[in-house]
Structure formats: C-alpha cells, structure tokens
Amino acid sequence: QRKGETPQGRELFATAMPNTVVDEPQIVVIHDEELYVKPLLKELAGRRLPLVEWNLKLRTCYHLFDTTKVPPQGVFYNRISACGCPEHRETTQLARGVLAWLKMHRRKIVNSPEAIPLLASKMEAQIAMRSHGIHVPKSVVAFQDSQIVEAATNLGCSKFLMEPNRRVLGEGVVTFHDLDQLKEYLKSPKRVSSADGITVVQEFVKSNAPYIIRAEFVGRQLLYAMHVDVSRGLDRLVPGYVGDPQHEGEGKEGALADFTPVPRYQVLQHFEHPILERYVEFMNHFDIDVASFEFTETTDGQVVTFDVDICSTYNAPAEYRAHVPQAGVQAVADHLNRLLELSKPLIGTQIDRKRVSSDSEEDRSVSEEHKHVEVLIADGGVGRELRRRGVPIPQTIWSANALIVAPEEVKQVHLDFIKSGAQLITANNYACTPQFLAKGGVAHRLDELTELACRLAVEARDEAGVPGVRVMGSLPPLTESYRADLVGEVDAMEKMYEHLAGMLAKHVDIILCETMSSGKEAYAAAKAALKFGKPVWVSWTLRDDLSKRLRSGETVREAHSMLADLNVSAFLFNCCVPETIEQALPQLARLTSKPIGAMPNCFAPVPTDWSLSGEHGFVPIREDLRPIDFAGYARGWVDRGATIIGGCCGIGPEHVTMMARDIRKHQNMHHKDGQKPSKRRRRMMEN
C-alpha cells in the first residue's frame, strides 16, 4: 500500500496486485497521473467503497500483470490520458494490454480500450468523429517541416493552427496568420513536436462568441455543459474568435468591444443542443461512459467539434459558483458505485447495499417511491431452454417445432419454471405466426399449433398446483424479431394480431405483446388484443447500445405516447441486454404509474441486420450472465421501480430460481415491517 494526501489527513488507497484474489468486487481506478485522480480517490474512499488504484505511469508502476491468470472481479475505470509527455509516452501501450486482458475476461470496463487511440491521436479522433456525422475542422496531417508548410498552403486559409498529433497537455497548439510566421516557428527552439512525429495542420475556426462549450458526460448522460472563455489565449486546441485579442488591429468589433472580465469557466446546468445526441451515439459506438466534448458554433451557424476526452478533471471553482460543488467527481463516483452494486452477490445484503447506494437524483426519486414494492416473477426463455435440453429447434420455425416433435418437453419446461418460482408463464406460441411457419412448410397448422401451445401452458399450471400462477399468451413480431425495418403497416398487422389474440383469449390470463421493436408494431398488437377483454401488457425490445431507444430508434417516451389512448395494463422491456434495460427503466417509471417490468435475454448484442434463418442464425449466449449476475440486475431493477421481473432467450429456470429467492427474501423482510402493497402492486392485483 501507499499513502495519498488528502486535506483531512492521509488516506490509504489500496494498490492490490492485479492477480490478487478478493472475495468482493472492487472499483479499480486505472490511471497514469496521480494528481488528476486524487479528488475521485478521495470521494470513493470517503464513501468506504472497496477501492484499488492501478497507477500505470512507468516511473512509479510496480504492478506485475500475469495475463495467464484471471483478473480480480470488479468495475475497472479507464482514465489513461495517453499524453505525449515523456512520463506518459509509453504508458499507453501498457494500458492497452491491461485493458485487453480485462476485456478477454469480460470484466466491466468504464471507457473501453477503444477509447485510448482517440486520445493518443488527434488524427484518429477527428476521423472517428467525422465518421459519426460530427463536423470537425478541416485538417491535413504532415511529418517533415516542408510537408507542414505544404499542408498549410493547401488549406488555403488566411489563419490556421498547428498541433502535435500526440501532444503534451496544454502545449504545442499555435495559431499562425501567414506562412512566414509558420516557417519562423518551425526553426524556433520554442517549437513543440509531437511524441509520434505527426503534426496536424488545421483551419482556424471563427467562433461566433469568445468561448467554446465543453459538454461533460457521465454514464453517457449529460452532466452539465461549460462555457470556456478562449479570448485570453489558446492553451489547448480550442477555437479562435473573430476578435482574437492576441493580435492588435483585430477583434475591436463585436462582443469584445465591451469586454468585461468574467470567470474563465462557467457551468451551464440545463444545457440543450442537438449535437449532444450525436455525442451519445459516438460514446455508444466506442463503449465510452465518461467523456467530454469541446465544440463551438461558427459565425455561419455551423457546429464544429474540436476534441473528445475521457480524462475530465472538472473545474471545482466553477462548480461551486454554480452551486453544484464537486458535481463531476460525485457523478463519476455515483456511476462507479451503481456498477459495483450490480456486480455484487445480493442474497441477504439488501440493507447494507441500500445504506451505501448513491443513485442519481432521478433514479432516487423512483427508488424511494417503490422501495417496498412486491414483485411478480415471470419465467424465462422457453425456446432456448428447449434447445439446451436437446429438442430440435431449427432456424426455420424455431420453437414451434417443439410443439410438433416434443410437446411433453414443452410442458416440462413450463413446470420447471413454475418450480423455480415463476408466477407468470408464457405459452410457447412465439413462433406461431404465418411468416415463421411458412418457412417450415406448416403455415396451414397455425391455429392448431397456437391452440396446442396454450393448452400445454394451462395444463402445466394446473398440474403444478401452485396458487396464483397465471398464463400469458404471446403476440410476437409477425416477421423477424428486432427488425423494425421489416414491420408492416398497422392495418395489416392489426388484422393478423386480432386473429391470434382471439385464439389466445380462450385460454390465457394475460395477452403479452412482446419484443415490439417499434411504436407502431406495439400499437397494432395492443389495439387488436384489447378487443377480447383480457389484460394486455406491452413489452418493447431496446437497442443493445445503451441508447435507451427502441430498435426502431424511437425513444421510450415516443413509443409510450403512441399507446396513450389504449388501456394497456403494464409496460415492460424484453429480449435485449440487461445493461440497456438498466439505462431505460427509470425513464419508463417516470412515464406511468402502471406496473413496469424487465425480461432481458442472455444474448450477445444482436446485429442490426439479424435474421433467424439468415447468416447470423442463433445469437451466441453470454458467459458473463450467470444466475447470480441475473439476480444482481433484477435487484437493481426492483430498486428502480420494476414490479414484474423475468427473462427471455437464454434465461433458464436456474436464473429464475436465484432471482426469485433473492427478491422473495427482500419482500418477506418488508412484510414483517407491515408494509402495504404499492400502487403498482394493487394495479397488478386488480388485473
């Protein structure tokens, strides 16, 4: 161990060896400069969170990384600067290796290895942003001095900047008004060269204001934006201003004519701008959780982005002036703590976990309202479970084949889910649609197989003899799962859904419109189902990129609003990765007082052009979603207001057993305290 200075004295920050076996997951802060992480380490230590520090700066790094062994459990926060100074120059390669090792073992990494090249190369960062529709300054890359002059000539700009491709923070960004100034600078001893020998020459962007905007994101959500006054010098790669005061004779007009000194950094707490959505998409693509972007608007109204960074230090004086002291550090600590909580073994630990929980303000408001909610346990994925048991499940008619070749095994799966604690089981009719059955040449058996699926579920419920178990019938996508681009017209879908719902209503207790990839698909299914007097639940499937959007790209709010005139009894998310449900559930909870729920799959992210009968075929099952991991996610969803918890493809009876045991234990604790059923629970009882 080593000691780190804090204003309160000397705090001990653990620096356990990377291959040390620990009983509990820990937060591991991976960095290359102690100075910049001290506030975060202090915050995490003050919360008494299990904390490990890996300082990879080569002059002080004494860790031994045995990559033939398994790394410790935990949440790993990548805060490598990739700075070009001599002290950090070689750290980048070590960091990439360490992160690759962690990724191989499926550890949770905050800011993935893909983020490092964006920091180590201005050229790569600009290309990456441009590929995601983010406008960056026009730039030319050069090596030799003669090429630098040629690059500046080719830009054809009256004013331009030169920056090292991999630079030392705060050094090397120089503005030039003509080629003579550039040539003189290249001969000057003050010249700062890039650590990789590459120089970026770029246009000078004329901003419409004497500041740039820095947007700070934590957990891929905007924390706040900040005005950074650049009228007093370009000590970083930031835009210039039409009235650059460094050169006499310019800028006497406009905003600087009546310039009054103001703090250089000013926090904007409720900032909105269309470019923010592009930044979130960029973070989703590169798996970046904590980042900042610097941009400006030009005099002709164009938004130009200059930089992306994962090493925000946050400006404490500006936060204090805005009455949000330590907001940045606390938000990062909150985010790491949430991820840590979800990775912990949960049985019997709820009281301790709630005591140290540090959810966001919005999540906390949802959590407080539904702390003592009773939860309905649903089953998992029947089709994948049948396949795991050896029942032939072809890519053509999927689980419908089990109704033909192994109906008793279908019933047994239902019985096993009930035995695991499920109060809701779903009939195996998901693949009973004309499109699916036609692939196997059995479309004429649509009604027969749908009726059989319902009867098997009802028989399993009756044979189990467990009070309170209800049967749900599925209204699935009529074409392909996850493919919003293949969804048909509402009228045509409604007609087929009405036919299917009519058969389901004869047998089931609830009609579940599940794996709905778009708003109109859910609308058509729900509208048809409501004609038969049964409770109707709608469950959307989300993108696997943590964007909190449906597969169609619609927001949850947009999809929910399409159902405003329909008496849907509950709203859920299903058949998407649990991480994306974790992001979207608080938003759904704020949109409705009706029961909400989550039924994730155990898949790796699904390709956007996926087709069951196509080249992708069966989606691989994840290895990092064990029953205890699933229970961890479920507890987090309950804390965020979910009252219906189950699973989808790949979630088997063993997952439901672990999850149900943990949730029931928590419910029993509150029953002893005399807690009354919540509004959401009463609605479920009524339905």
Number of C-alpha atoms within 10 A of each C-alpha: 11 9 11 16 12 13 7 7 8 11 16 16 19 17 18 17 18 20 17 11 13 11 8 13 19 22 21 24 23 20 22 27 18 15 9 16 20 15 17 19 23 21 18 22 17 10 14 10 16 17 20 22 23 22 22 23 21 16 11 11 12 13 15 9 15 13 15 8 12 15 21 22 24 22 24 26 22 26 25 27 22 27 22 24 15 11 14 19 20 16 23 22 11 14 23 18 14 20 21 16 19 21 14 12 16 14 17 17 20 21 23 22 22 15 23 23 15 22 25 22 21 23 20 14 22 21 14 15 20 14 11 13 13 18 18 20 17 14 19 19 19 20 14 11 14 11 14 22 17 15 20 27 15 10 16 10 15 13 18 24 24 23 23 27 26 25 26 21 15 10 17 24 21 19 20 17 14 14 16 11 11 21 15 10 15 17 10 10 7 9 14 17 19 20 18 15 12 21 27 23 27 22 21 23 24 19 24 20 21 23 23 25 21 24 22 22 26 22 21 21 18 21 20 20 21 23 20 18 20 20 21 12 13 19 13 16 20 25 28 27 24 23 23 20 16 12 9 9 9 12 16 15 10 13 15 17 10 9 11 7 7 8 11 14 20 20 23 18 15 9 13 12 6 8 15 16 14 14 25 20 17 19 24 16 14 16 19 23 22 26 23 21 19 22 22 25 19 18 14 9 10 12 18 21 25 23 20 22 18 24 18 19 14 17 17 16 16 20 21 13 13 14 12 14 15 18 18 22 23 17 20 21 22 20 20 24 23 17 21 21 23 22 22 21 16 22 17 12 12 16 11 10 14 13 8 13 15 20 19 13 9 12 18 17 15 19 22 12 14 22 17 21 24 26 22 22 27 27 28 30 25 27 24 22 20 20 16 13 10 10 18 15 18 17 17 20 24 23 25 28 23 22 21 10 13 14 16 13 17 24 22 15 25 30 21 18 25 25 15 21 22 26 23 25 28 25 26 30 25 23 26 31 25 19 16 24 21 16 14 15 12 16 17 11 14 19 15 12 23 24 18 17 25 24 19 21 27 24 13 22 23 14 11 15 10 14 9 10 20 19 24 26 29 26 30 24 28 22 17 19 20 28 19 21 13 13 20 16 11 15 10 10 20 21 13 18 23 21 13 25 25 15 17 27 20 13 18 24 19 23 26 26 28 28 29 32 29 27 24 20 25 29 24 23 30 27 19 22 29 18 13 16 10 18 21 27 25 26 23 27 26 32 23 24 20 23 23 21 24 26 26 20 17 16 19 21 14 14 23 19 13 13 18 10 9 13 13 17 18 23 25 25 29 25 28 30 26 25 15 20 28 18 18 19 25 21 17 22 21 14 12 13 14 17 23 26 29 29 30 29 24 27 22 15 16 18 13 13 11 17 19 17 16 11 9 13 13 17 17 13 16 15 11 14 20 15 17 22 18 24 28 22 25 30 21 18 25 24 23 27 29 29 25 26 30 28 28 25 21 25 26 25 26 16 23 29 22 21 27 24 15 22 23 16 14 20 18 13 14 16 14 8 10 9 14 13 15 16 15 23 20 15 15 19 9 9 13
